[in-house]
Structure formats: C-alpha cells, structure tokens
Amino acid sequence: MQELTLIQKNITWAVPVLFSNTVHAVDQGWVALLFGDSSAKMSCRLTLYPFKQFDTVGTVLVLGLLLS
C-alpha cells in the first residue's frame, strides 16, 4: 500500500476538522441563543458557512498547534 504524502494527509484531516469545527460553533451559538445570549446571532455566526466562523488568531493558533 502506498503511503500518503504530507499534503495529502493535511487535506484528509482539514476537511473533517473544518466541518466539525463549523457545526460545533453553530451548536454553541444556538444553545447560547436558547439561554438568552444573542451575540452569535447578531454577529451572523449561526450559519454552516465555515468562513463566518473563522477567527484569525484562534484558527491560526489551533492549526499551528495541530501541525507541530
């Protein structure tokens, strides 16, 4: 069996991580809205569009830690 290259491994991991991170963020915003916190709704983060969930510092730090 052929071994995957580093780029193939990163792509293989990036898709499910991006999807699960987006769903997790929407779930958090939805539950917060149920408990009376509308900040996620006001910042338009109750969507499955992943780039709405993108936080520059948090995303760069998490990816940096995952790749190291």
C-alpha positions in Angstrom: 0.0 0.0 0.0 1.3 3.4 -0.9 2.0 6.0 1.9 0.2 9.4 1.7 2.3 12.5 1.3 2.2 15.3 3.9 -0.1 17.4 1.7 -2.5 14.5 1.2 -2.6 13.9 4.9 -3.3 17.5 5.7 -6.1 17.7 3.2 -7.5 14.5 4.5 -7.6 16.0 8.0 -8.6 19.5 7.1 -12.0 18.7 5.6 -13.5 16.9 8.6 -11.8 19.3 11.1 -13.3 22.3 9.2 -16.7 20.7 9.1 -16.8 19.6 12.7 -15.5 23.0 13.9 -18.2 24.8 12.0 -21.0 22.5 13.3 -19.6 22.9 16.8 -19.6 26.7 16.6 -23.2 26.8 15.3 -24.3 24.4 18.1 -22.7 26.7 20.7 -24.3 29.7 19.3 -27.7 28.1 19.1 -27.6 26.9 22.7 -26.4 30.4 23.8 -29.4 31.9 22.0 -31.7 29.5 23.8 -30.2 30.7 27.1 -30.7 34.4 26.1 -27.3 35.3 24.7 -27.9 36.7 21.2 -24.3 37.7 20.4 -23.7 34.8 18.0 -26.9 35.7 16.1 -26.0 39.4 16.0 -22.6 38.6 14.5 -24.2 36.3 11.9 -22.4 33.1 13.2 -25.5 30.9 13.2 -24.7 29.6 9.8 -22.9 26.5 8.4 -20.8 28.7 6.1 -17.3 27.9 7.5 -15.7 31.3 6.8 -18.2 33.1 9.0 -16.8 31.0 11.9 -13.2 31.9 11.0 -11.3 33.6 13.8 -7.9 34.7 12.7 -6.0 34.3 15.9 -7.8 31.2 17.2 -7.7 29.4 13.9 -4.1 30.2 13.2 -3.1 29.1 16.7 -5.1 25.9 16.6 -3.8 24.9 13.2 -0.2 25.7 14.3 -0.6 23.5 17.4 -2.1 20.7 15.4 0.7 20.7 12.8 3.5 20.9 15.4 
